[in-house]
Amino acid sequence: MALDHEAIRKAYPNAITIDDGAGALDSSGNSITLVQSNIDAARTTLDNEAAAVAYKGKRAAEYPSVVDQLDDIYHNGIDGWKATIKTTKDKYPKP
């Protein structure tokens, strides 16, 4: 059985060791009783947190290089540069 280690750590911060076969253990080596609904809620929270910042990476990948942005400012002014950047911001809005 494959456990969702990340969600377990979120739901059970006292889990020091997580093993797909043995389950989760605390710092004393005691077994932690895992409740699936807690793990599912933690997974939902983690997914929501990731989605809330996903736009940043998508934007960064599509923005022109700094050199190209400076060239855009030189040739088209700040308003031209803002228009260029706005297309990416509009494509990947903040949630």
N, C-alpha and C positions, 0 to 999 in steps of 0.2 A: 504494500500500500504506500503510495507516494503522498507525503504530507506537504501542506503548504507552509513551509518553514517561515517565510516572511510574515504571513498572516498570524501564525502561531506566536511569533515573537511580539507582534503588535497586540494581540489579545492577552498574552501571558508574558509580561515583561520579566517575570522571575524565571522564565525558562532559559536555562544556561545551555543545555544540550538537547538537540532535537534529532532523533534518529527515526528513519522511516519504519524500522522494525520494532524498536523499543518505545517509541513515543517521545514525550518531553520529560525532562528531568530538571529539578531545581538545583541550586548550588550545593545542597547536601546529598544529591543523588536520589532524592525522593521523586517518585513518579507524579506527574501533574495530570489530573483528570481533564482531558480535553473535551470541550462541549462544541459540537460542530456549528451550532448557531452563533457562538461567540467568534469562531474562526471565520465563518461566512460574513459576519458583520465587520470584522477587521479587514477582510479582503475587499469588501465594498468601500470601506474608508480609504484603504491604500489605493484602490483604483481611482477613486474620486480625487485624491490628492495628486496622483500622477496626471490625471486628465487636466487638473487645474493649472499645471505648469507645462503641459506638453506643447502649448503654442510657442513657448520660448525657443525650444530647439528647432521647431519647424521654421520659425521666423529667421533664426540665426543662419540656417542652412540656405535660405533664399535671399537674404540681404546681399547686395553687392559688396565687394571687398571695400575696406576703408579707403584704399587708393582710388577705386572707382567712385566711391561716394564723394571724396574730395574733388575729383575731376568734375563730377556732376555739379557740385556747388560752384566751382570755378566757371563752368560754361553756362549753367542754367540758373544760378543763384539759389538762395536758400529755399525759395518757394518751389523751384523745379525739383530740388532734392527732396523736399517734403512730399511732393506728389509721387516721386519714385518710391519712397519708403512707405507711403500710405497704401499703395497697392498690396504690399506684403502684409502690413498690419491689418488691412481689411480682409485679406484672405485667411489669416489666422488670428481672429479677434481674441481678446482676453475673455475667459468665461464669465 
